[in-house]
């Protein structure tokens, strides 16, 4: 049941597309219902863009690009900084909005606002630090000038699981670099992005610099934009399967691409680990966002000497977790995004049990309104189990033992993915060996949460291309030009 304050907040979210600085309905009048996964109720209806609307949005981005690229970096930075201040001031509204459309506990939504806002502040600072270089060439016959330029109009596709942070992580560096953009949020959670665009408009972003197309026809809208020769950059966060298809579409235009794709993160606990730290890290790495994160620990590889004690401790923590609607006090586990997510996670648990694993906690969907799966611990997972190879994207902690460091490395790297890994050990030398050995773009060493706007995030292997955040993040939206000019003193 929607409360009065929730209804008031939802009514303030614009329902139309945002193209060229104006809000408008879809060209054919189509709409998209947004549901609260904790109840299944429709909480807002927004416009559902057509391919024609997508074309108009790209038109607007292309028209705005020359003037925005020529805007002084300091002015771009000040707009992003004002947006950071506005978002921080309205953090409670944005947190509640995310919880309503995505389901995560309100405390986690508040943390996401803090994290997502930081990309606006970080890249407001990076905007004025875009640098080149100047010097004499090795032959002494001329001067080398290296300059950085905005790549051009961008298409940004964001997922449903972090509606704010994934949007700011793409929008902020694009705008800081002088690019314009069309952003398409996930159809399951479009409201936060719509509200963010309104906030950026209020912060003074010129018309057409950022355009928002909400749609239930993702492929029909996205493919024509990606294949349009005016587009110069594609950034996508989502599944590897979809990412591969988008890369195929981007190939003809030789687009710059950033791809943050699927994960299968190993969480490795060695026999010398501080188990208190490891258990705290496991709870954070697994159950943050109800397990619906590409960074979520997927496979808990625990040394046989400590596996039973580790399993006992995490099970005690999991059994005590409160499940419910994310807006309720004290809730730690909200709903999964939809019924398909529940069934997928439950099927992975069932397969593991059929192959010999034991369920220590949870294991089944909950008989209540909404899409809830009981937080679960599965121990003794056998080789070949689907849960070791497929991304769970749910509150399921799956434990498998190992006997040696070499075996741990082999098991951890036995996947096509390479996004995040977690390692717990009290040995400095072993920690350094894991940095060198594990095939992931990001690692938490005795840490269960690794995300930070000031750090470059991205994957190896089938987990993606490029980096988001950090000093590296803005370079994804810049082209490098080298100019040779005669030495003026010769």
TORDO-251442 format. One line per 10 residues: number of its first residue (from 1); their letters; for each residue z, y, x negated of C-alpha. Coordinates in nm, 4 decimals, always signed. Layout:
// residues N
NUM) a) Z,Y,X  ...
This chain:
// residues 490
1) xxxxxxxxxx) +0.0000,+0.0000,+0.0000  -0.1079,+0.3340,-0.1478  +0.1747,+0.5878,-0.1656  +0.1262,+0.9507,-0.0618  +0.1333,+1.0790,-0.4217  -0.1208,+0.8163,-0.5250  -0.3507,+0.9060,-0.2350  -0.3259,+1.2749,-0.3251  -0.4201,+1.2024,-0.6861  -0.7133,+0.9822,-0.5879
11) xxxxxxxxxx) -0.8457,+1.2457,-0.3483  -0.8731,+1.4929,-0.6370  -1.1047,+1.2671,-0.8374  -1.4650,+1.3854,-0.7826  -1.6789,+1.1320,-0.5999  -2.0198,+1.2409,-0.7246  -2.2251,+1.1962,-1.0377  -2.1838,+1.4672,-1.3028  -2.5255,+1.5743,-1.4266  -2.6185,+1.9021,-1.5898
21) xxxxxxxxxx) -2.2804,+2.0525,-1.5076  -2.3000,+1.9838,-1.1349  -2.1656,+1.7080,-0.9128  -2.4030,+1.5374,-0.6767  -2.4462,+1.2157,-0.4789  -2.6724,+0.9339,-0.5924  -3.0388,+1.0048,-0.5237  -3.0534,+0.7286,-0.2621  -2.7028,+0.7889,-0.1256  -2.5612,+0.4645,-0.2707
31) xxxxxxxxxx) -2.1869,+0.4367,-0.3251  -1.9465,+0.2180,-0.5187  -1.6026,+0.1055,-0.3998  -1.3172,+0.1038,-0.6514  -1.0391,-0.1496,-0.5885  -0.6736,-0.1724,-0.6868  -0.6520,-0.5200,-0.8484  -0.2835,-0.5428,-0.7560  -0.3658,-0.5401,-0.3846  -0.7426,-0.5743,-0.3487
41) xxxxxxxxxx) -0.7500,-0.2501,-0.1469  -1.0311,+0.0036,-0.1820  -0.8741,+0.3150,-0.3362  -1.1801,+0.5422,-0.3824  -1.5520,+0.5437,-0.3200  -1.7823,+0.7139,-0.5696  -2.1558,+0.7618,-0.6113  -2.3571,+0.4685,-0.7463  -2.6375,+0.6030,-0.9646  -2.9974,+0.4819,-0.9546
51) xxxxxxxxxx) -3.2441,+0.4644,-1.2429  -3.3753,+0.8050,-1.1319  -3.0265,+0.9506,-1.1620  -2.9964,+0.8051,-1.5101  -3.3251,+0.9709,-1.6034  -3.1964,+1.3040,-1.4728  -2.8774,+1.2652,-1.6757  -3.0776,+1.2046,-1.9927  -3.2951,+1.5055,-1.9082  -2.9808,+1.7176,-1.8920
61) xxxxxxxxxx) -2.8511,+1.5838,-2.2224  -3.1848,+1.6473,-2.3927  -3.2096,+2.0002,-2.2530  -2.8580,+2.0840,-2.3722  -2.8946,+1.9301,-2.7174  -3.0613,+2.2146,-2.9151  -2.8038,+2.4761,-2.8190  -2.5062,+2.2410,-2.8565  -2.6264,+2.1225,-3.1997  -2.6509,+2.4887,-3.3033
71) xxxxxxxxxx) -2.3037,+2.5709,-3.1723  -2.0687,+2.6472,-3.4628  -1.8452,+2.3564,-3.5498  -1.5365,+2.5670,-3.4929  -1.6393,+2.6346,-3.1321  -1.7016,+2.2643,-3.0710  -1.3627,+2.1902,-3.2259  -1.1819,+2.4409,-3.0054  -1.3255,+2.2868,-2.6884  -1.2074,+1.9415,-2.7951
81) xxxxxxxxxx) -0.8660,+2.0810,-2.8841  -0.8357,+2.2495,-2.5433  -0.9281,+1.9186,-2.3831  -0.6528,+1.7481,-2.5849  -0.3988,+2.0034,-2.4633  -0.5088,+1.9681,-2.1009  -0.5001,+1.5893,-2.1169  -0.1554,+1.5920,-2.2730  -0.0276,+1.8273,-2.0037  -0.1664,+1.5986,-1.7321
91) xxxxxxxxxx) -0.0694,+1.2720,-1.8926  +0.1213,+1.1462,-1.5880  -0.1784,+1.1955,-1.3578  -0.4141,+1.0144,-1.5945  -0.1651,+0.7332,-1.6523  -0.1208,+0.6764,-1.2800  -0.4956,+0.6899,-1.2214  -0.5561,+0.4194,-1.4837  -0.2864,+0.1971,-1.3402  -0.4316,+0.2308,-0.9903
101) xxxxxxxxxx) -0.7860,+0.1348,-1.0863  -0.7180,-0.1108,-1.3680  -0.3723,-0.2536,-1.2939  -0.1906,-0.2236,-1.6265  +0.1801,-0.1307,-1.6172  +0.2431,+0.2414,-1.5998  +0.4240,+0.2425,-1.9341  +0.1113,+0.1053,-2.1007  -0.1082,+0.3587,-1.9245  +0.1127,+0.6356,-2.0607
111) xxxxxxxxxx) +0.0692,+0.4912,-2.4093  -0.3071,+0.4838,-2.3590  -0.3112,+0.8512,-2.2631  -0.1326,+0.9339,-2.5873  -0.3736,+0.7141,-2.7851  -0.6854,+0.8317,-2.6040  -0.5925,+1.1984,-2.6308  -0.5534,+1.1607,-3.0054  -0.9294,+1.1013,-3.0429  -0.9887,+1.4474,-2.8961
121) xxxxxxxxxx) -0.7469,+1.6037,-3.1427  -0.8621,+1.3962,-3.4415  -1.2301,+1.4716,-3.3941  -1.1631,+1.8379,-3.3182  -1.0357,+1.8446,-3.6751  -1.3223,+1.6340,-3.8123  -1.5848,+1.8614,-3.6514  -1.5203,+2.1320,-3.9106  -1.5205,+1.8867,-4.2016  -1.8781,+1.7601,-4.1808
131) xxxxxxxxxx) -1.9896,+1.7907,-4.5398  -2.2937,+1.7527,-4.7603  -2.3452,+1.8053,-5.1309  -2.5435,+2.0149,-5.3753  -2.6235,+1.9515,-5.7387  -2.8791,+1.9242,-6.0144  -3.0909,+1.6102,-6.0124  -3.0565,+1.3720,-6.3099  -3.3862,+1.4880,-6.4599  -3.2749,+1.8506,-6.4571
141) xxxxxxxxxx) -3.5925,+1.9591,-6.2769  -3.4533,+2.0506,-5.9380  -3.1553,+2.0845,-5.7079  -3.0521,+1.8130,-5.4651  -2.9245,+1.9241,-5.1240  -2.7723,+1.6625,-4.8909  -2.6954,+1.7756,-4.5358  -2.5630,+1.6102,-4.2185  -2.7202,+1.6666,-3.8751  -2.6368,+1.5458,-3.5233
151) xxxxxxxxxx) -2.8361,+1.2347,-3.4417  -2.9378,+1.3597,-3.0952  -2.8800,+1.2596,-2.7329  -2.6509,+0.9560,-2.7017  -2.5874,+0.6896,-2.4394  -2.2276,+0.5716,-2.4261  -2.1262,+0.2579,-2.2336  -1.7542,+0.1951,-2.1911  -1.5564,-0.1090,-2.0682  -1.3019,-0.1382,-1.7881
161) xxxxxxxxxx) -0.9954,-0.2413,-1.9855  -0.9134,+0.0910,-2.1575  -1.0803,+0.3463,-1.9293  -0.9542,+0.6546,-2.1120  -0.9305,+0.5547,-2.4772  -1.2729,+0.3910,-2.4916  -1.4253,+0.7039,-2.3392  -1.2562,+0.9531,-2.5719  -1.3237,+0.7258,-2.8717  -1.6977,+0.7711,-2.8085
171) xxxxxxxxxx) -1.7181,+1.1162,-2.6488  -1.5041,+1.2993,-2.9049  -1.7020,+1.2103,-3.2211  -2.0346,+1.2571,-3.0429  -1.9447,+1.6081,-2.9284  -1.7784,+1.6949,-3.2592  -2.0984,+1.6020,-3.4438  -2.3102,+1.8240,-3.2174  -2.4592,+1.5477,-3.0024  -2.4964,+1.5486,-2.6266
181) xxxxxxxxxx) -2.4323,+1.2402,-2.4201  -2.4698,+1.0378,-2.1039  -2.1711,+0.8121,-2.0414  -2.1676,+0.5140,-1.8068  -1.8179,+0.3835,-1.7352  -1.7602,+0.0301,-1.6116  -1.8088,-0.0071,-1.2361  -1.4617,-0.1601,-1.2052  -1.2833,+0.1458,-1.3481  -1.4989,+0.4601,-1.3210
191) xxxxxxxxxx) -1.2356,+0.7048,-1.1948  -1.0666,+0.7864,-1.5259  -1.3973,+0.8803,-1.6909  -1.4945,+1.0977,-1.3944  -1.1599,+1.2778,-1.4197  -1.1991,+1.3145,-1.7979  -1.5420,+1.4768,-1.7566  -1.3920,+1.7266,-1.5115  -1.1214,+1.8046,-1.7664  -1.3786,+1.8638,-2.0426
201) xxxxxxxxxx) -1.5714,+2.0901,-1.8076  -1.2516,+2.2878,-1.7508  -1.1998,+2.3051,-2.1287  -1.5299,+2.4929,-2.1582  -1.7851,+2.2245,-2.2421  -2.1302,+2.3680,-2.1627  -2.3353,+2.2190,-1.8807  -2.5388,+1.9131,-1.9749  -2.3507,+1.8325,-2.2947  -2.1713,+1.5457,-2.1211
211) xxxxxxxxxx) -2.3134,+1.3704,-1.8165  -2.1494,+1.0890,-1.6195  -2.3321,+0.8198,-1.4230  -2.1133,+0.5806,-1.2265  -2.3071,+0.2852,-1.0940  -2.2960,-0.0707,-0.9687  -2.6510,-0.1218,-1.1028  -2.5731,-0.1209,-1.4740  -2.8876,-0.2913,-1.6030  -3.1213,-0.0969,-1.3759
221) xxxxxxxxxx) -2.9738,+0.2332,-1.4935  -2.9153,+0.1506,-1.8608  -3.2415,-0.0107,-1.9679  -3.4685,+0.2866,-1.8847  -3.2303,+0.5211,-2.0671  -3.2173,+0.2962,-2.3744  -3.5959,+0.2590,-2.3821  -3.6579,+0.6332,-2.3408  -3.7938,+0.7663,-2.6736  -3.5803,+1.0792,-2.6456
231) xxxxxxxxxx) -3.2560,+0.8804,-2.6818  -3.1381,+0.8531,-3.0402  -2.8025,+0.6738,-3.0242  -2.6449,+0.3887,-2.8268  -2.2744,+0.3095,-2.8371  -2.1403,+0.0121,-2.6432  -1.8048,-0.1603,-2.6070  -1.8084,-0.4916,-2.4236  -1.9021,-0.8559,-2.4547  -2.1131,-0.9946,-2.7371
241) xxxxxxxxxx) -2.3534,-1.1451,-2.4818  -2.4316,-0.8047,-2.3297  -2.4284,-0.6369,-2.6698  -2.7023,-0.8654,-2.7973  -2.9209,-0.7797,-2.4985  -2.8650,-0.4082,-2.5502  -2.9546,-0.4433,-2.9186  -3.2816,-0.6078,-2.8171  -3.3575,-0.3164,-2.5885  -3.2619,-0.0652,-2.8592
251) xxxxxxxxxx) -3.4845,-0.2287,-3.1218  -3.8127,-0.0826,-2.9962  -3.6800,+0.2703,-3.0330  -3.5033,+0.1885,-3.3624  -3.1914,+0.3492,-3.2162  -2.8762,+0.4115,-3.4102  -2.6262,+0.1699,-3.2576  -2.2511,+0.1211,-3.2543  -2.1372,-0.2088,-3.1055  -1.7750,-0.3056,-3.0498
261) xxxxxxxxxx) -1.8080,-0.6553,-2.9107  -1.6046,-0.9674,-2.8423  -1.3121,-1.1007,-3.0404  -1.1196,-1.4203,-3.1059  -0.8272,-1.2810,-3.3019  -0.6144,-1.5256,-3.5031  -0.2410,-1.4566,-3.5262  -0.1181,-1.6418,-3.8351  +0.2535,-1.7076,-3.8873  +0.3458,-1.8515,-4.2272
271) xxxxxxxxxx) +0.6608,-2.0486,-4.3022  +0.8128,-1.7520,-4.4891  +0.7579,-1.5059,-4.2022  +1.0411,-1.3060,-4.0523  +1.0371,-1.4767,-3.7119  +1.2014,-1.1842,-3.5357  +0.9170,-0.9608,-3.6500  +0.6589,-1.2303,-3.5749  +0.7805,-1.2823,-3.2193  +0.7910,-0.9080,-3.1508
281) xxxxxxxxxx) +0.4414,-0.8796,-3.2948  +0.3188,-1.1751,-3.0899  +0.4390,-1.0218,-2.7637  +0.2686,-0.6917,-2.8467  -0.0517,-0.8464,-2.9770  -0.0878,-1.0871,-2.6831  +0.0495,-0.9193,-2.3721  -0.0510,-0.5577,-2.4260  -0.2857,-0.4637,-2.1428  -0.2037,-0.7986,-1.9742
291) xxxxxxxxxx) -0.3927,-0.9686,-2.2569  -0.7129,-0.7921,-2.1543  -0.8043,-0.6405,-2.4896  -1.0609,-0.7242,-2.7536  -0.7764,-0.6836,-3.0032  -0.5529,-0.9327,-2.8197  -0.4331,-1.2251,-3.0301  -0.6280,-1.5262,-2.9035  -0.5156,-1.8113,-3.1301  -0.1583,-1.8370,-3.2600
301) xxxxxxxxxx) -0.1790,-2.0406,-3.5793  +0.1780,-2.1219,-3.6822  +0.2973,-2.3195,-3.9849  +0.4309,-2.6585,-3.8807  +0.7723,-2.5868,-4.0383  +0.8378,-2.3008,-3.7941  +0.6089,-2.3751,-3.4994  +0.8783,-2.5204,-3.2730  +1.1191,-2.2323,-3.3305  +0.8416,-1.9752,-3.2857
311) xxxxxxxxxx) +0.7352,-2.1431,-2.9603  +1.0943,-2.1499,-2.8354  +1.1473,-1.7806,-2.9039  +0.8225,-1.6549,-2.7535  +0.8704,-1.8748,-2.4482  +1.2123,-1.7215,-2.3848  +1.0551,-1.3757,-2.3971  +0.7633,-1.4693,-2.1737  +0.9736,-1.6385,-1.9062  +1.1749,-1.3172,-1.8718
321) xxxxxxxxxx) +0.8708,-1.0950,-1.8132  +0.8532,-0.9139,-1.4807  +0.5202,-0.9467,-1.2997  +0.4038,-0.7003,-1.0353  +0.2060,-0.3917,-0.9424  +0.1817,-0.1673,-1.2454  +0.3390,+0.1269,-1.0649  +0.6645,-0.0614,-0.9967  +0.9630,-0.0016,-1.2239  +1.0143,-0.2493,-1.5047
331) xxxxxxxxxx) +0.6863,-0.4355,-1.4608  +0.5531,-0.5794,-1.7890  +0.2624,-0.7886,-1.6566  +0.0217,-0.6436,-1.4028  -0.2769,-0.8066,-1.2364  -0.5915,-0.9202,-1.4104  -0.8942,-0.7100,-1.3306  -1.0455,-0.9512,-1.0746  -1.0418,-1.3084,-0.9477  -1.3075,-1.4176,-1.1959
341) xxxxxxxxxx) -1.0742,-1.3218,-1.4833  -0.7908,-1.5239,-1.3293  -1.0054,-1.8324,-1.2867  -1.1445,-1.8113,-1.6396  -0.8005,-1.7898,-1.8030  -0.6644,-2.0668,-1.5805  -0.9595,-2.2927,-1.6673  -0.8927,-2.2447,-2.0405  -0.5285,-2.3459,-1.9924  -0.6326,-2.6489,-1.7866
351) xxxxxxxxxx) -0.8786,-2.7616,-2.0549  -0.6143,-2.7259,-2.3281  -0.3639,-2.9341,-2.1274  -0.6219,-3.2030,-2.0577  -0.6772,-3.2291,-2.4340  -0.3057,-3.2769,-2.5036  -0.1401,-2.9328,-2.5096  +0.1883,-2.8608,-2.3310  +0.2590,-2.5683,-2.0971  +0.5926,-2.4116,-2.1898
361) xxxxxxxxxx) +0.5751,-2.1215,-1.9429  +0.3522,-2.0123,-1.6559  +0.0080,-2.1666,-1.6511  -0.1088,-2.0931,-1.2967  -0.2293,-1.8117,-1.0694  +0.0442,-1.6566,-0.8564  +0.0430,-1.6946,-0.4795  +0.0580,-1.3267,-0.3876  -0.1827,-1.0439,-0.3001  -0.3943,-0.9248,-0.5901
371) xxxxxxxxxx) -0.5239,-1.1067,-0.8953  -0.2181,-1.2271,-1.0871  -0.1779,-1.5038,-1.3431  +0.1721,-1.5994,-1.4556  +0.2316,-1.5086,-1.8217  +0.1750,-1.8344,-2.0055  +0.2658,-2.0143,-2.3267  +0.0697,-2.3262,-2.4264  +0.1790,-2.5186,-2.7362  +0.0270,-2.8027,-2.9353
381) xxxxxxxxxx) -0.3297,-2.6910,-2.8687  -0.5674,-2.9518,-3.0118  -0.8859,-2.8917,-3.2121  -1.1911,-2.8649,-2.9895  -1.0041,-2.6981,-2.7029  -1.2054,-2.4231,-2.5368  -0.9121,-2.1846,-2.5647  -0.9559,-2.1818,-2.9444  -1.3174,-2.0708,-2.9216  -1.3466,-1.8511,-2.6120
391) xxxxxxxxxx) -1.1923,-1.5092,-2.5605  -0.9086,-1.5564,-2.3105  -0.8725,-1.1968,-2.1838  -0.5515,-1.2810,-2.0019  -0.1747,-1.3298,-2.0545  -0.1990,-1.6702,-2.2220  -0.0379,-1.7364,-2.5616  -0.1899,-2.0494,-2.7184  -0.0173,-2.2066,-3.0201  -0.1693,-2.4499,-3.2726
401) xxxxxxxxxx) +0.0015,-2.5733,-3.5922  -0.1264,-2.5702,-3.9496  +0.0061,-2.7202,-4.2749  -0.1285,-2.5101,-4.5629  -0.2551,-2.1644,-4.6454  -0.6033,-2.3015,-4.7035  -0.6041,-2.4650,-4.3615  -0.4815,-2.1430,-4.1985  -0.7661,-1.9444,-4.3523  -1.0204,-2.2063,-4.2502
411) xxxxxxxxxx) -0.8949,-2.2160,-3.8915  -0.8748,-1.8379,-3.8667  -1.2322,-1.7920,-3.9886  -1.3713,-2.0763,-3.7755  -1.5317,-1.8446,-3.5196  -1.8431,-1.6351,-3.4785  -1.6196,-1.3330,-3.4196  -1.4467,-1.1086,-3.6714  -1.2821,-0.8159,-3.4971  -0.9059,-0.8331,-3.5589
421) xxxxxxxxxx) -0.6584,-1.0658,-3.7291  -0.2815,-1.0658,-3.7535  -0.0779,-1.2148,-4.0381  +0.2981,-1.2509,-4.0718  +0.4379,-1.3344,-4.4148  +0.7086,-1.1936,-4.6395  +0.4991,-1.2623,-4.9494  +0.3177,-0.9576,-5.0855  +0.0811,-1.1788,-5.2839  -0.0030,-1.3938,-4.9824
431) xxxxxxxxxx) -0.0571,-1.0838,-4.7711  -0.3077,-0.9547,-5.0256  -0.4829,-1.2920,-5.0328  -0.5165,-1.2768,-4.6531  -0.6689,-0.9278,-4.6749  -0.9270,-1.0731,-4.9109  -0.9812,-1.3995,-4.7209  -0.9876,-1.3303,-4.3463  -1.3258,-1.2305,-4.2084  -1.2266,-0.9460,-3.9756
441) xxxxxxxxxx) -1.2876,-0.5733,-3.9732  -0.9259,-0.4955,-3.8884  -0.5982,-0.6639,-3.9813  -0.2369,-0.6253,-3.8784  -0.0148,-0.7368,-4.1674  +0.3319,-0.7868,-4.0191  +0.2180,-0.5611,-3.7347  +0.1255,-0.6555,-3.3780  -0.0529,-0.3320,-3.2788  -0.3257,-0.1928,-3.5032
451) xxxxxxxxxx) -0.5077,+0.0767,-3.3035  -0.4989,+0.4302,-3.4443  -0.7408,+0.7187,-3.3963  -0.7223,+0.8058,-3.7674  -0.8395,+0.4585,-3.8763  -1.1905,+0.3066,-3.8688  -1.2041,+0.0332,-3.6060  -1.4808,-0.2248,-3.5799  -1.5776,-0.5848,-3.6381  -1.7562,-0.8227,-3.8694
461) xxxxxxxxxx) -2.0012,-1.0951,-3.7696  -2.0664,-1.1146,-3.3938  -1.7878,-0.8684,-3.3195  -2.0103,-0.5712,-3.3748  -2.1673,-0.2973,-3.5833  -2.0359,+0.0394,-3.6939  -1.6901,+0.1962,-3.6825  -1.5032,+0.4101,-3.4318  -1.2191,+0.6425,-3.5273  -1.1164,+0.7661,-3.8688
471) xxxxxxxxxx) -1.3270,+0.9762,-4.1003  -1.5986,+0.7136,-4.0584  -1.6244,+0.7609,-3.6809  -1.8102,+1.0906,-3.6833  -2.0729,+0.9581,-3.9245  -2.1929,+0.7202,-3.6539  -2.3310,+1.0322,-3.4815  -2.4832,+1.2035,-3.7853  -2.8133,+1.1732,-3.9686  -2.8350,+1.2407,-4.3430
481) xxxxxxxxxx) -3.1093,+1.4615,-4.4864  -3.1929,+1.4915,-4.8553  -3.3839,+1.7973,-4.9752  -3.5170,+1.8573,-5.3267  -3.5797,+2.2168,-5.4235  -3.6914,+2.3638,-5.7584  -3.4141,+2.4768,-5.9894  -3.3950,+2.8525,-5.9244  -3.2943,+2.9179,-6.2857  -3.5963,+2.7513,-6.4461
